[in-house]
Amino acid sequence: MHEVRLQIRWRDMDAYGHVNNAVYLTYLEEARDAWVQRVLGPVSEDTWHFVLARVAIDYRRELKQEDREVLVRCRLDSIGRSSIRTREEIRTLDGTLSAEAASVIVPRDPDTGRSRPLTEAERAALERELLEG
């Protein structure tokens, strides 16, 4: 599992005084991207490229400016032939669950822009993550 601590910014707020629902997706993306880079290496011209194919989110508790920071966690859920499923969550610093999410990440060929199967090296790194996770 990978965890990042993120500050709730004033710009994250909406007219109702809580974090806008779309910002939750940004928080999840920051944690997911950091997790991918930790497990599979940094995204560059000669390393892993991926796209988010699906995300489903359940909002459990609103976030407010007074919460100040959140803990966002991402972990590997399962490995497919050409996709990775993750589980993610956003919690307040006192541990209160604010949102749960499930995502599907697809590796892509940077030359064609199309999805591709996981390589043996990628699969091995992901399988190690499953064992440790």
KAMO-V652506 format. One record per residue. N is the residue number from 1. RES is the residue in one letter. PSI is psi in whole degrees, 0 to 359 (999 if undefined). OMEGA is omega in whole degrees, 0 to 359 (none if undefined). Layout:
N&RES&PSI&OMEGA ; N&RES&PSI&OMEGA
This chain:
1&M&141&178 ; 2&H&140&181 ; 3&E&136&173 ; 4&V&149&177 ; 5&R&122&184 ; 6&L&141&177 ; 7&Q&138&172 ; 8&I&119&184 ; 9&R&154&179 ; 10&W&323&181 ; 11&R&346&178 ; 12&D&346&187 ; 13&M&151&174 ; 14&D&184&184 ; 15&A&343&180 ; 16&Y&359&177 ; 17&G&16&175 ; 18&H&167&181 ; 19&V&129&180 ; 20&N&142&183 ; 21&N&327&179 ; 22&A&333&181 ; 23&V&331&176 ; 24&Y&320&179 ; 25&L&325&176 ; 26&T&316&177 ; 27&Y&314&180 ; 28&L&320&180 ; 29&E&318&180 ; 30&E&316&180 ; 31&A&318&181 ; 32&R&315&179 ; 33&D&319&178 ; 34&A&320&178 ; 35&W&312&180 ; 36&V&315&181 ; 37&Q&324&178 ; 38&R&318&185 ; 39&V&318&189 ; 40&L&357&179 ; 41&G&163&183 ; 42&P&148&176 ; 43&V&124&177 ; 44&S&190&182 ; 45&E&329&185 ; 46&D&20&178 ; 47&T&201&191 ; 48&W&130&174 ; 49&H&141&181 ; 50&F&163&174 ; 51&V&153&175 ; 52&L&120&182 ; 53&A&333&183 ; 54&R&144&169 ; 55&V&134&175 ; 56&A&133&184 ; 57&I&138&173 ; 58&D&120&180 ; 59&Y&126&184 ; 60&R&327&182 ; 61&R&137&179 ; 62&E&153&174 ; 63&L&141&180 ; 64&K&165&179 ; 65&Q&326&181 ; 66&E&340&177 ; 67&D&338&174 ; 68&R&308&182 ; 69&E&160&175 ; 70&V&157&172 ; 71&L&124&181 ; 72&V&126&184 ; 73&R&145&178 ; 74&C&134&176 ; 75&R&154&178 ; 76&L&132&178 ; 77&D&313&179 ; 78&S&163&181 ; 79&I&129&175 ; 80&G&190&178 ; 81&R&318&181 ; 82&S&34&178 ; 83&S&162&178 ; 84&I&135&176 ; 85&R&134&178 ; 86&T&161&170 ; 87&R&138&184 ; 88&E&156&177 ; 89&E&154&176 ; 90&I&128&180 ; 91&R&151&171 ; 92&T&168&182 ; 93&L&336&177 ; 94&D&4&176 ; 95&G&359&181 ; 96&T&128&180 ; 97&L&126&179 ; 98&S&326&179 ; 99&A&149&173 ; 100&E&144&181 ; 101&A&157&173 ; 102&A&135&183 ; 103&S&154&172 ; 104&V&124&180 ; 105&I&136&182 ; 106&V&126&174 ; 107&P&148&181 ; 108&R&152&175 ; 109&D&119&184 ; 110&P&338&180 ; 111&D&320&183 ; 112&T&338&184 ; 113&G&9&182 ; 114&R&160&178 ; 115&S&160&180 ; 116&R&160&176 ; 117&P&155&173 ; 118&L&143&175 ; 119&T&167&177 ; 120&E&320&179 ; 121&A&318&178 ; 122&E&315&180 ; 123&R&319&179 ; 124&A&316&179 ; 125&A&319&180 ; 126&L&321&178 ; 127&E&322&175 ; 128&R&319&179 ; 129&E&319&177 ; 130&L&317&180 ; 131&L&321&181 ; 132&E&332&189 ; 133&G&999&none
